[in-house]
Amino acid sequence: QVQLVESGGGLVQAGGSLSLSCAASGRTFINYAMGWFRQVPGKEREFVAAISWRTGSTYYADSVKGRFTISRDNAKNTMYLQMNSLKPEGTAVYYCAARLFRATTNPGEYNYWGQGTQVTISS
């Protein structure tokens, strides 16, 4: 059973930084892609970033390019999202997700999800 557990959310001022973690367990993730998504009430879940566990290739939404960095630690089975220069419109619940093989930007194509962590960015 795949389990994903996010941590690191909180309240931060605009312009500040925050780092999220996603601890994965339940299987070997070498053939998986993992991603970060975010959602605000009343809106669809939005792609933020994704990473191929095997190759380390990364993908970003245009809205976060240059400010967010996704990474993974194979030994710890943990994925990270370093968020810099945060903007109030980034306030959302952030979820990590996993799927086999190819990273995609479509949340409907991810099979496993964490419970989410709230990120609030004050102006």
Beta strands, then each sheet from edge to edge (+ up, - down):
strand 1: 3-7
strand 2: 10-13
strand 3: 18-25
strand 4: 32-39
strand 5: 46-52
strand 6: 58-60
strand 7: 68-73
strand 8: 78-83
strand 9: 92-100
strand 10: 112-113
strand 11: 117-122
sheet 1: 1+ 3- 8+ 7-
sheet 2: 2+ 11+ 9- 4+ 5- 6+
sheet 3: 2+ 11+ 9- 10+
end
